[in-house]
Amino acid sequence: MSVLVYTENWDGKFKKLSFELVSYASAVAKMLNTSVTALSIGNVGDDELKKLGNYGAQKILSAHNDQLAVLDNQAYTSVIAEIAGKENASVVIISNNNTGKALAPRLSVRLKAGVGSGVSKLPLSTDPFTVYKRAYSGNAFAHVVIKSGIKILTLAQNSFDLLETPNNAVLEKAEVKVDASFIKTKVKDVNKQTGKILLTDADIVVSGGRGMKSPDNWGPLVELADALGAATACSRPVSDEGWRTHEEHTGQTGKIIAPNLYIAVGISGATQHLAGVSSSKYIVAINTDKDAPIFEAAQYGIVGDAMKILPQLVMALKEIKK
Amino acid sequence: MKILVCISNVPDTTTKIKIAEGNASIDTAGIQWVINPWDELSLTRALELRDDQSTGIKSVTVAHVGPAISEPTIRKALAIGADDAIRVNAESADAYFVAEQLAEAIKKEQFDIIMCGIESSDYNGSVVGGMVAEFLGIPSVSAASAINFEGGVPVITRDIDGGKEIINVPVPFVAIVQKGIAKEPRIAAMRGIMMARTKPIKTLEPVAIEPLTQIVSFEKPAPRSACKFVDAANPGQLIDLLRNEAKVI
């Protein structure tokens, strides 16, 4: 028996998300009294792979094959399912990011394994195997029993702290056969954001709503984000109006994020918006309307004009850095 | 070509969710049921593609797994513009159960593109679309934010962490769609509502399959502590609180 964790890489590097996953897998393995195997697919150097051992992976398998350069959901599912079988995995852990959402359901059918999706804490019990997950877009949490022999868990981003352990990992190459004719996904073009902090990765997010009044008013908000090393986001009306790009829309139908700090500026806090940000550890609200529902979700608030407040926050931060 | 759009019905997204006695379910009294927001966007895009003659798409069918009581949701999809519908007559037991029912219904007909919303706003599972594709053994494209046709061939944009990929996969495939796929959900016009009354809904009986998961209870999110207000005349105090009290910056 083992816990298998799939650790995605980005251009050969792991992110904090990958280490969160291994830390989580390691804590689950402890509950089950078993060990963790981490699986990496793609071209990742040995030094980078070994980092997974710092968070509790005892075995690190690297599957590298030219056919796997593109994420083809069927091919990746086959590789992970094959390794899960060889490792006799009873739990398979994947991120609840875009890749995880693409692979976990296919793997579920392939392995006949129930999925606990978007889990944000350790299983509540292992017999019956019960997980805790978000439901009704954050308006409730569900206790879900997974009845199948193999279980798949997809972990919500930024929901589990890194746990460093002494590294005693063994690195192995996983031999996987993938026939070129099997790959159905053909990538015509790639369009990557560069140099920006990704919204889903960010520890701090500064977000603007309709209360910002005009797309021309975003300067001070971006300055605050830069001063904090934060990503920028926006509410749905702002992206619908085309003031900011759709990639920044956080909320029920946009991105669902859980940063350590979410600063909502000129956002009233409709249920649909809160559905995307309610898992943030701290919420700060800046709004002219003292009765705005966002203040019910926030731990810190300022009632006032963002155009005056934002520059003063930037100044206060600069003072500290001196 | 034919498109199938899978739809789920969910409580209206402004609903205050209450948990029923015994915590095993939510209190459905007074809940307004709507088409899941992502499914509604997915249906809108399917109809746009059908209405564009150059795509060669002839029809849009909607499929739903649910008891007769959920028919108003299906009628709404027909009123918006779907040509016909399939309802699998079963209470949803879990995502695996629903996906298998959908896959069995799909096998009975020939569809080229099957569209599923990336998530339902009730169970937030994000798994049904991918499961349907695996049950059918066909490709899936997840986090699709655009579907267009170039020279009669579907071209899909999928979101990856930190960017987008423009890809081709052969039909039939499952597109698991998200925000961006359509601008605004299409709204039913009076004529559409009248026409929907006579559009066919085919009812299928479910296949026997054991669900793999079961929700045993619900709980409300832990209440947040009251908001601490900082005087607008001294915003710098906020930075101090975030540094020294919350310790997040």
Interface residues (C-beta under 8 A of the other chain):
Chain A: W10 L71 D72 N73 Q74 T77 N96 N97 N98 T99 K101 A102 L103 A104 P105 R106 S108 V109 R110 K112 A113 G114 V115 G116 S117 G118 T130 K133 R134 A135 Y136 S137 G138 N139 A140 F141 A142 H143 V144 V145 I146 K147 S148 T154 K184 T185 K186 V187 K188 D189 V190 N191 K192 Q193 L198 T200 D201 D203 I204 L228 H246 H249 Q252 T253 G254 N260 L261 A270 T271 Q272 A275 S278 K281 Y282 I283 V284 A285 F295 E296 A297 A298 Q299 Y300 G301 I302 V303 G304 D305 K308 I309 Q312 L313 M315 A316 L317 E319 I320
Chain B: P11 T13 T14 K16 I17 I19 I26 P37 W38 L41 D94 A95 Y96 A99 I118 S121 D122 Y123 N124 G125 S126 V127 V128 G129 G130 M131 A133 E134 F135 P139 S140 V141 S142 A143 S145 V155 R158 D159 I160 D161 G162 G163 K164 E165 I166 I167 N168 V169 P170 F173 I176 Q178 K179 G180 P211 L212 T213 Q214 I215 V216 S217 F218 E219 K220 P221 R224 S225 C227 K228 F229 V230 D231 A232 P235 G236 L238 I239 D240 L241 L242 R243 A246 V248 I249
